[in-house]
Amino acid sequence: MSVDNNNLFFPPAKLNRPPIGRQWIERPRLLEALDESLGGKLTLISAPAGYGKTTLVLQWLNHISCHSAWLSLDKSDSTPDRFLYSLIATIRGIFPHFDSQTGRLLSAQTLPPPEYLVDVFIHHLAALNTPLVLAIDDFHLITSEDVHKMIKRVVQYMPKGLHLIIATRIDPPLPIIQWQIKQWLSKLNAADLRFVDEEAKAFFNPVKSELLTILHTMEQIVTRTEGWAVGLQLILLDLLKVDSPQAFAEKLCTENDMVIEYIFEEVIACQPDDVKLFLSISAIPDSFCVSLCDYLLAKEGNSTNSRRIINYLIKNNLFIVPLDNENRWYRYHHQFQEMLRLNIRSAIPSIRQTKTHQMAGEWYADHGHFEDALKHLIAAENIDAAAELVGDIMHPIIDQDISRRALKRLLDMFPNGAEESHPELLIAHTFIKAVNLDFISWASLMDQAELLLKNYDYPIPETRRQSLLGDVAIQRASFLCYQGDFEGSLRRSEWGLKVVPKKHRYSHNMGLMYNSAAKFLCGRQDEALFQLDLALNANHSEDSLNAGQLLVTKMAILTFAADWNAVQENAQKLLLINETVPQDNYWLGYAYYFLGCAAYERNLLGTAADHFSRVIKMRDHVTTRICHDSMISLALITWAKGDVKTTEKYIGEAFLFAIEMKDSFSVQISDSVKSKLALHTGKVSADLPKYTSVGENVFYWLTFPLLLHADILSHMDDHKHSSDALIFIDKTLQRLNQYHIRLYVQFQAAKAVALKLVGRVDESFELLEDAIHLAEPRGLVRSFLDRGPIIGELLKVLLEKSPDNPYLHRLMDAFMLEKSGINRIGIASVDNDQLVPAPGAADSTFIDLSNRELDVLILLQERLSNKEIAQKLFISAETVKTHLSSLYRKLKAPNRRQAVNTARKCNLIPERRRKNSSRNIYR
């Protein structure tokens, strides 16, 4: 059974403009009113069912000369993403390439705020630069406050040439009076839509009778029905069948208030038996086609030809509405369908109605219309079949929709508590909890699913049981990895990979991800990376659609190992693959994030800022965590450059973002960074922030709450807090995974600082030497510098002991550059990427370099080729040439060597401070 997202999101013929029935007459007075309304922004047609709203709009759209798009809403459109997706889809029926940007945002990991979404949509509407009428039918089905706000915004900022026409049974919660005063809105209501005498005469023209010559009788009919279109049509249907229209009309005008219900029953009663059966069956689904009706009737033991009946209904004007020009799908007029359904509830046993819902669910499922299938199966109270269907389609949906909103939409259709006895639903919920890292609910759902599946009295095919148990195992492996139980994660993932079908691509790759991470953190690094390379080769031979997921896993593992060159290489590979096989923006965001981490750790701050800024621009497509971490990283970069004001701005923005996304963990990190900054600047006495100890072994973030907590304790400027810091760091190091090298080095450096502060100086130097020995081959710089000014004091002493150590020189150079940055080279703004002169600079010659030029200058000392510099900075070799030309011009140097020498003389990079300095200070 294949899954098509269009089928999932759009019922049959949703975007097709229905043809107009032959029996409907044109009503010039209303068409003229609609013509006049084009001068405003919005036309609102608000009247109860049966007043001809849809027919009037369709007639008018045929009457006007500009482009027009049609959208019939249903209840499932009452969410911002579904509503906007539907609008875009209907406009694409006219302009096929319309607004791909909003479409991408709607499939993002985190749905942007409705205001932002609609602003992007409006921008693309304006870009059409052509008159367009957008007609929306059945707007009363929209109950979402967010959707109502979106319509308000569309009307408020409506581009020139766009006109909106909305048909609804009730007035929507829009500022109707204010818009009428501004002449933005024109409104037609039930009083306007009622048939007047002349229109009724034209409508009754098929009745060849003296009735039409008796004006007072026609007036009485119009009065009796209040000009209601459905009422008039029911009367017309009955008039066409009676021998004496005059007698019928006179009787009609003296009947009781239930005249319409009476006539409806008369109309139905006079139909042939096969038509009555067809009406009772076909009225249950919202829309129907010949194939569906044939299936439902055959199950009833009836061989009625549905096409023949449908043609009969069309010929006799029995309120049937074609939904497409190919005559494939139909629905009944809403009021007529409501009457039919009322009649069905009273005349047909509930068991038969349930049976029809069940059969409709089966048909829709077989034809790939899964949302309709679930609706009917749940209406039939067959939750078992509905849950089984979710089990069938869950993985194809997950593979296509990383946001999980499509899956959640289906799960929300079930009654509360339905998942408790259905493992398919429990496991579907776990995939949603996993994305949000909701650890408590996640664990509980896995426990419930596993308990059901391991009860072999639970009736389920064995192949399905094993596949679902495999899903639980994969999810459990992920969960255990976050908890630091890597051996447990290995066992679970290895078993899960054996039983989860490879066609369940996301789940299978998720197993590979956490199996590889667990292997790496258990010391089996080569095996982990080899396994991922094998998976990538296999993926490439298929279609490379899952390359992003696998490469990001490699980047995360390589970040644990602090192998920045390999991180960079795999990020570059992902971006290259994306040029030919587009990858989800979710994974591309990770590529830029890891590039930023690599550049930041090597102290290439301008390059890091560029990459983190790219992540922030993709904020709606990536996880809240890495977007927030990128914001905090920009704060750390400006802090390193001495720009405290901008640092505070970035921290504030990150805090507000975390609050907006309801991410308490990110809120905590913002608070911790703010407290750490306050301590370093001495502006306020910082309160000790709270921290959460979870997943410190497997996360790859640039900022860790435990490390921030240790830094803050160390810098509280009193012996007690320094002692507390030492105790805290020791406890953390005991449970920290030794293969998470970057974090391990950072905590060793933090401990060295704490030891120095409590007076255990020799131990401090010894520990720092160990950390430097571990960090040197990996080129870690910020892991030391971010521990604060005490690190500089320790490095200075170590450098005196080992003056020929080039790595110590590199660290000390970076520290001195940062310490004296505001007095030597000025402040680099992340916003404009330019250096500005600093007052009182040590050297009278100031050379204006951009951050990227400074990055190239630093790497120039390593005697790298243009290609190698390009790879490290993730730019093209041509761009490196451009920066070199600019450097030569600004430094007035003819070659690389002279450029480096001039830069040192001008204090743009610190002097080397070691003896026998013939060797390059960087490796």
N, C-alpha and C positions, 0 to 999 in steps of 0.2 A: 504493500500500500504506500504510494508516494505522497509526499506532502508538498503542496504548493502554497507559498505564503499568501498569494492573491486569493486563493480559495479560503484560506484561514481568515483573512481580514475582510473579505468582501463577499457577501451573499450573491447568488446568481443575479445577473442583470442589474446590479445595484446602480451602476453609473449610466445605464441606458435611458434615454429619454423615451417615455411611453408614447406610442401613437395615440392620436385623438380618435375617440369613438365617432362613428358616422352619425349617430343620432343627436350629437350636440350641435347646437346652433351658435353662430357668432353673435356676440352681444356688443355692438359698436360703442355704446356709452361706457362700458367698462374698459374696452381696449383703448379708447381715447383717454380715459383716466390714467391708465398705465403709461401711455405715451407721454402724458404731461409729467408723470412722476420721474421720468428719466432725467429731469433737471436736478434732482436731488441725489442723495447717496443711497438711500434704502427705501424699498417699497415693502410694506408689511401687509399681508393679506391674512386677516385673523377672523376665523369663523368656525363654528362647530362642524363635525363631519357631515358630508352630504351637501354642502353648499356650492360645490363646483370649483373649489380653489385650484386644484391641480389642473383641471381642464382649462380654466381661464388662463393660467400661467403658460400652459403649453400652446394655446391659441396665440397668445401674445408673442411668445418666442418665435413662432412661425411668421408672425406679422412684422417683426422688426428686421432690420437689415444687417446689424452688427453681429459679431461672434457671440454665441451664448453657450453656457455649460449648465448641465443639469445634475443634481444630486438628490437622491431619495434617501433620507436618513432612516435608521432603525435604532433600537434601544442601545445596541452595542456601540454606537457612535458617541455616547455620552462620556467620553474621556478626551482630554486635550490631544493626545497623540493620535487616537483613532479618528477624531473629527478632522484634524488638520491633514492627516494622511488621505482621508476621503476627498477633501477639497482639492488637494494636489492632484490626486488620481483623476478626478473629473476634468480638471483643466488640461491635464496631459492628453485627454481625448481630443483636444483641439490643437494644443501646442506640445508635441511629444517630449520635448527636451526641457519642459518647464521645471525649474526649481529643484535641482538635485541636491542642493545644500540642505534645505529643510528636511528632505527625505532622509539624508544621512543623519541629521540630528535626531530624527524620530527613532532611529535604530541605535542610538548611542547607549553606552552603558548606563549613564545617568541622564534621565530626561531633563533638558533645560527648562527653566521657568517658562510658563505659558506666554508671558509678555515678550520674552526674547524670541521664542519660536514664531510668534505672530509677527514680530518686527522683521525677521528674516523673510517670512512669507510675503509681507507687504512690499519689501524691497524688490522681490522678484516679480510681484504683480506690476510694480511700477516699470520694471525693465521690459515688460511686454510692449508697452508704448502703443497699445491699440485698444479701441473700445471693446469692452467685454461685459456681458450681463451674466451674472452668476446666480442661478436659481436654486434655492434650497427648499425641498418639500418636507413636510412632517416635522418641522422644527420643535413641536411640542414634546417630542420624544427625548429632547435634550434636557437633562436635569442637572448637569454639572455646572457649578458656579464658575469654574475656570473657563469652560467653553463660552459661557455668556460674557465673561470678561474679554475673551478673545474677539468675539463679535463686536463688542464695544470699541475695542482698539482698532479693528479693521475699519469700522465706520469713521472713527475719529481721524485716522490718518489715511483715509482711502485715496489711492492714486487717481489721478485724472483719467477719465475714460472707463473706470470700473463702476458698475451699478449692481447692487445686491437686491434680490427679491426673495422674500421669505414667506412661505405659506405655513400656517400653524393653526391649531384648533384653539389655542389660548394665547393671550398676549404674553410674550416672553419678558423676563425681568430686565428690560432695557429702558433707558431714559427716553421713553417715547414722546412725552409732552415737550421736554426740552428740545429734542431733535425736530419736532414739528415746528416749534417756535423759530428754530434756526433754519427752517426749510430744508433740513437734511432728509426728512422722512415724510413719506406719503402713506396713508393707511386706508385700506378697504376693509370693512367689517361685514358681519352677517346682513345688516340692513342694506348695505350697498349691493351685496351679492344676490339678494332675493330677486326672483323673477317678477318683473312687472307684467301687467296684463298683455301688452303687445308681444313680449318675449314668450310668455306662456302660450299665446295663440300660435306663434311660430313653432314652438316646441311640440304642440299638439296637432300639428299639421297632418300627421299620418292618419288621424281619425276622420274618416269621410262621413260626416254626420251633420245633422242640423245643429248639433251642440255648438259648433264654431260660430254660428250666426246668432247665438243667444248670449249677448255680452254679459248679462247679469250672472249667468251660470259660470262663465269663465272667471268673473270677478270673485264669485263665491269659492271656486276651487283654489284660486290664488290665495284668498283670505284663509281658507281652511288649512292649507299647507304652509301659510306664511311665506310663500314663494320659495319653499325649500326644494332644491333640485331633485334630491332623492325621492321626496314625497311625490313630486310631479311625475317622475319617471315610473314609480310604482303604479300610480293612477293610470298613466298611459298604457302600461303593460296590461292592466286589467280591462281598460276601455277597449283595447284591441280584440278582446276575447268575448265581450258581452254582445248580446243581440240588440239591446237598446241602450246606447250610450247616454241618451237623455235621461232615462229612468235611473241609470246608474249614477249619473251626476247629481240628480236631485236627492237620491238616497245618500250619496256621499256627503252632501252638504247638511244633512240632518243627523248623521251618525255621531257617536260619542267621541271622546278625546282620543280613544285608542285606534283611530281610523288607520293610521299608517301600519301599526302592528297587524291590524285586521287584514289590510290589503296585502301585506307581505305574506301572511299565511295563505291568503287566497291565491297569490301568484305561485307560491311553492306547491300548493295542493293540486293545482291543475297541470303540473308538469308530469311527464311520463315517469314511470318508476325508475328506469335506468338513469334519468336526469336527476331525480331526487337523491338516489344513492350516490351519484357522482358529486352532487353539491355537498352532501354530508361528509364525504371523505376528503374532497379537495379543499374544504374550508378550514381544515385543521392546520395544515402548514401555512406559513405566511405567504409563500408563493409556490407555484407548482408548474410542472411540465408534463408532457404526454408520457414520458418514460416513468416518472414518479407515480402518476395516477394509474397507469397500467399495472405497475407493481403492487400498489395498494389494493386495487380492485381485484387483481388475481388472487391475492392473499385472502380476500373476502369470498373467494370461490366464484367470482363473477368475471365473465369474459368480455365485458363492455369495452367498446373501442373508444378510448379517451379522446382521440383526435376528432372523431365524429361528434362526440358530446361537446367538446370545446367549440367546434364550428357552429353547432346548434345554439350555444349560449351567446356567441358573437352575433349570429344572425338575428336572435331574438332580444338583443340588447339587455341581457341578463347580468348587468353590472360587472362584466369581466373586463379586465384592463390588461392589454398586452404590455409586456415590459421590454420588448425589443422588436426591431423591425423584421427579424427572421421568424417571428412567431414561435419561439421556443419556450419562453417563460411567461407566466401570467400571474395575476393576482386578482382578487375581487375588490370592488370598491369597498373602502374601509367600513362604511356604515352597513353595507349589505353583508359583509363578512361578519361583523359583530352580531347582526341579526341571525345569520346562519349558525354561528357558534352558540348563541343563546338557545336557538331551537335544538341544536345538537345536544346541549347539556340537559334539556328537558325531555327530549324524545328518544335519545340513544343511551343505552346502558353504559355506565362508566367503564365497565370492563372492555367494551368494544372501542371506546375512545382511547383507552390505554393501549389496546392492541394496535390501533392505527398509529399512535405516537411511536410505539416500538418499531413498527415496520418502516415508518418514515425515517427513524434514526438509522436503521440498517441501510436503507437506500442511500441516504446522504453520506454515510460512512464509506460505502462501496464506491461512491462517485467523488470522493475526496473533499466533500464539503463538511469539514469536521466540526465547526462551530454549530452549524445547524443540526448535525447528527447528535452532538452532546445535548443540545437543547431538547430534542425530542426524546432521547433515551432517558434523560432526567425527568421530563414530564411524564414518561411512562413508569417512573419510579424504579427503573431498572438501573440502579446505581452500579451493580456489578458489571453490566455491559459497558456503561459509560466509563468506569474505571479501567476496564480492559482496553477500551479504545484509547484512553490517555496513555496506557502502557505501550500501545502500538505506535503512537505518533510522537511520543515524548522526545525521543532521541533525534529524529529529523528536525523537530522544532528547535531543540537546543543547539543543534549544529548550525542552524541558520540565524538564530537570534540570541546573541550573546547577552543582551540586556535582560532576558528572561521575562519580558513583559507579555509576550505572546503566550507563553506557558502559564503565567499567572492569570491571564484573562480567562483561560479555560478552567483553571482550578477554582476561580472565583464563582463559576457557574454552579458548583456543587453546593448542596446544603451543608450547613455547619456540622462538623463532626464526621462527615462522610469518609474522611481519610483514615479514621481510626481503625477501620476494619478492611482497608484496601491498601496493600503494600505499594501498588503502582502509584497511588496518590501520595502516599507518604514519601516515596523516593522522589517523585516530581517536586514536592515541597523542599526536599533536601538540596536539590540543585539551586533553588532560589536562596535558601539560607546560606549555602556555601559562597555564593557571589557576594552576599552582604556580610560574610564572616560573623554571622549570628551564632556564636559557639554554643550557647545554652540550648536554643531551640533546635539547632542542627543535630546535636548529640541525641536529644530526646527523640527526634523523628527517626534517626537511624536505629536507635534501640527498638522502637515500636515496629519498624519494618522488619528488622532482623528476627524479632520474636515471632511475628506472623509467618515469615517465610521458613523458619526452622521448625515450625509446627507442621509436621507432615500430614496431619489430619486436615490442614487447610487446603481446600480444593483448588488446585492450579496446575496446569501442565508442567511437567518437570523441566522442559527446556526454558520455559518462562521463569520458573522458580530460580534456576541456576543463573540466568541472565540478570534477574533482579538482585540476587545475592551478590553477583559480581559488581553491580552498581553500588550496593552498600559497601562492599569491600574497598572499592576505589574511593568512595566518599570518606570512609573511615581512615584510609591511608592518608588522605589529605588532612583530615582532622588531627590524627596522631602526629603528623609531621609538624603542624603548628604547635602542638603541645610539647614537642621535643622528644617524643618516643619514636626514634628513627628505626630501631629494630622492628617495633610493632608496625610501623608504616611500611617497611620493606615486606614483611610477611603478608600483610593485607593486599598491597598493590600487586605483588607477584601472583597471588591467587586470583585476584580480580582480573588481571590481564589474561589469564588463561580462559576465563569463562565469558568475559564481555566481548560480544561480537565486534570485529574490526569495523564493521559498517556503522557502529555507534561511535562516530569519529571523535566527538568531543570527549566522551567518557573514556574511550580508549587512550586518547592522548593525555587526558588528565591522569590516568594511571601511570603512563610513561613519565609525566612531569614529576610526580611525587615519588615514584620509584627511583628516578634518577637523583632527585634531591636527597632522598634518604640514603642512597648508596654513597653519594658524595660526602655527606655528613657522618657516615659510618667509616670513612677513610678509604672508600673504593672509588677514588676520583677518576682514574683512567677508565674504569668500567662504566661509570655513569656517563662520561662524555662520549665514549664509543657507542653506547646504546642510543644516545640521542642522535649521533651522526648517522647510524644505521636507519633510524626512523626518518630522518630528514632525507636521506637518499631514496628511501621507499616512497616518501611523500612527493618528492620531486618527480619520480617516475610516473606517479599518478596524475596529480594536477597542481601540486604545491599550495593548495588552498589552506592547508593547516601549517604551513611553514612558520607563520607568525607565532603560533602557540609553542612550537618546539624550539624555535630560536630564542624566544624570550626566556624559556626555561634554561637554556644554555647560558644566556646572559646573567640570569640570577645566580646560577651555580658559580660562574666565573667571577661574579662580584664577591661571593663568599671567599673565593680564593684570591681576590684582589689582583686578578690577571687582566689588567686594563687593556692591554693590546688585543687580547682575545675577545674581550667584551666589545671593543670597538669594531673588530673584524666581523663579528656576528651581527652587530647592529647594522653595519654597512651592507652585509649580505641581505638582511631583511628588507632594507630600503631599496636595494637593487631588484630583488624579487618582486617587490610591489609595483615596479614599473611595468612588468609584463603580466603578473598575476596579482591583481589588487587584493591586498590583505585588509582585514578589519582595522579601522582606526584605533581600536582598543590596543592591538598589538603594536602598531606604529608608535603610539604614545609611549609605550614601554621602551622602544628603541631609542627615542630621543631622551627619555629619562635616564637610561643607563649610560648613554653618551655623556650626559651632563654629569653624572656621578663620576665617570672616569676622568673627565676634564677637571672637575672640582678637586678630586683627591690628588691630582698631579699639580694642583695650584694654577691651572690655566683658567683663570676666573672669567675672563671675557668669553671664552669658548663655552664654558659651563653655563654662563648666563644666557647665551644664545639658545642652547639646547633646552634649558629649563623653561625659557619663555615659550618655546614651541609647544611644550607639554601643556602649559597654562592656557594657550590658545585652543588646545584640544580638550579643555576641561570637561566638556560634556561627553566625550568619547572614552575617557580613561577612568580609572577608579578614583574615588575621592581621595584615597590615601596618597597616590603618587602625585596627584595634582596639588594637594596640600603640601606635600614634601617639596615639590618644586618651588612653591611660593616661599616656604621657609628657607630653601636653598638660596633664593635670590636675596633674602634677608642676610644670610650668612656671608654671601659674596660682598654685599655693600658694607657689612660690618668689617670684613677683612680689609676693605679699602678705607676704613675710617669714616664712612658716611653714616653716622648714627641716626640722623634724621630720616634718611631713606630706609634704613634698617627698621626703624620703628613703624614706618608706613607699611612696609611689606608684612611685618608681623601682625599688624592690625588687620590687613586685608586677609591674611591667612586665617586669623581667628574668626572673622566674620564669615568666611567661606565654610569653615568647619561647623559653625553654628547653623548656617543655612542648610548644610547637608546633613545635619543632625548626627555628626560623627564625633562622639565624645572622646574617642582616642586622639583624634587630630586636635580637638580643643585643648586637651591636656598637653600636647606637644607645643602648641602655640604659647600656652601659659608658661611652660618650662623655659622656652627660648627667651621669652620676655623677661622672666626672672633672672636668667643667666646674664642677659644684656644689662639689666639694672645693676646687678652686682659688679660687673666689669666697669661700668661707667660711673658707679658710685652715686647715681642720681637719687635712688631710694633704697631703703633697706627691704630687700625682697623677702616675701613670705615663701616658705618652703612649699612648692607645689606638690600635689598628689601625683602618684604615678601608678600605672597598671603594669604588672609583670605578666606578660603573655607573649609567647612566640618569639622571644629574643634570639633564638637560635636559627630561625628560618627566614626572617624578614631581611630585606636587602635595603631598607630605607637609609637615606643619608643621615637622618636624625633618629636616634633611639631614645625612648623615654628613660630607660634605666641609665644610659650613659649621661644624659642631661641631668638626671637626679644626682649622679655621682659628682659631676662637674660643679653643680650648685652647692652641694654639701662641702666640697673642697674649698670653695671660695666664699664661704660665709664669714671668713676672717676671724675665726676663733678656734681654739684648740679642740673644744668639744665637738664642733661640727666636723673638723678635719678627722678626728678619731671616728666619728660616726660614718664618715665617708669611707674610711679604710675598712671598717667592719662590713659596710654595705658592698663595697667592691669585692672583698674576699668572698662573701657569700655568692655574689653573682658569678665570679670566676669559677667557683666550684661546679656550677651547673652549666656554664657556658661551653658550647661545643668548640673543641680546639680546632676544628677544620673551618670554622667561620673566622678566617684569619684576620680580616679587616677589623671585625668587632673585638677579637681577642687582643690585637695590637692596641686598639683604642683603650680598652680597659687596663691593659698593662701600663700604658702611658698615664692614664688617670690615677692608677695606684701609685706610680712613681711620684706624681705630684702630691698625693695624700701623704706618702711616707716622708717626703721633704718637709711638709707642713707640720708634721708631728715630731720632727727632729730625728728621724731615722734616715740620715742622709746617705750613709754608705749603702744601705739596702735600696734606697731610691735610685742611686747611680747604677747599681748592679742590675736592677729590674729594667731600667731604661735601656741599658746596653743590650739586654736580651731582646727587648721589643724592637730596637733598631736593627739588630741582627736578623730578626724575622721579617722586618718591613723593607730592608734595603733592596733585596732583589725584586720587590714589587713596586718600588718607587713611591711609597706612601709619603705624603707630605702633610695634608690637612689633618690626618689622624693624630698628628702631634701638635700642629699649630692650634687646632681648635680646643686643646686642653687649657689654653690660657697662658699668661705671661710667665708663670713659674717654669714652664717648659723651656723658655729661652735661657733662664738661669742654669738649668740643668745641662742644656745643650752646650752652653759656653764652656762649662767645666769639662765635659766629655771631649770637646774639640781641642782643648788644651792638652788633654791626655793623648789624643789621637789626631794630631794635626794633618796627617796625610790621608785621612778618610774622606774621600770625595762626597760620600752620601751625607756625612755630618755637615760638610760645608754647604751642601745644597739646602739642608734643613735650616742651618743658621742663616744663610743668605735670605731664604724666604721669610724667616722670622724677623730679621732686621729690616727687610723691605716693608713688611707689614707694620712693624713697630714705628718706623719713621715715615711711613707713607704719606701722611698728611703734611709733613714738613719737607719732603724730598720731591715727590713726583706729583703731588696733588691728588685729588679725589676722582676716581673714575666713576662716572654715572652709568648705571646699567641701562638707563632709558636711552641716552644718546650715544653711549659707547665711545665717548671722547674724554680725554684727560684735560682738566682745566688747571691753570697755573696755581701753585700754592704760594701763599705769602711767606716771605722769608726763606725761600729755598736755599739750600746749602751752596748750590752752584748758580752763578749768575746766568748761565745759559739755559734757557728752558726750551725743550723740544716737545712739540705737541704730537703725541702718539695716541692712536686708538688702542682699545683693549686688544683687538685682534692683532695689530701690529706688534704690540708688546708680547703677545703669545708667540708670534713668529720669531721675535728677537730672542726670547728665552730658549726656544728650541734650536735656534741658529748656533748656539754655543755647543750643542751636541753633535755638530758637524753632520747633520742629516741632509739627505738629498731633498729636493723640492717634493718629490713623490712621498718620501717618508714624513715630511712635515705635514703634507696634505692629509695623509692618513691619520696622523695623530690629532690634527685639528678638525678632521672630517670636512675638509673643503677640497676643491679641485686644485690640481697642480698649477693651472692657469691663474687661479686666485692667489696662490702663494707667490707666483711671479709678480703679480700686481702689488702685493704687500711689500715684497722685497724692493721693487722699484721705488715705492713710496719711502721705504726706510732709507735707501741709499740717498734719495733726494733730501730727506729731512736731516739725515746725519752727515750729509756731504761726504759720503764714503764711496770709494770706487768698487769695493768688493765686500764679501761677508766678514772677513777677518777685521778689516778696518771698521765696519759697522759695529761689531761687537766691542772693539776697543773704544770707539767714540762713545758708545752707550755707557760703558763703565765710567769713563771720565766725566760724563754728564750726570752720573748717579741715577741713570735709568735702570740699571741692574747693579746690585751691590758688588763691591770689589771682592775678589777671592782673597781669603785670609789664611792660606795654608803655606807651609814651607814647600820648596821644590815644586812649584806649581806648573811644571811643564805639561802635566796631564790635564785633560778636560775634567772639570769639576762635576759634570753630570754624566750619568750612565743611562 
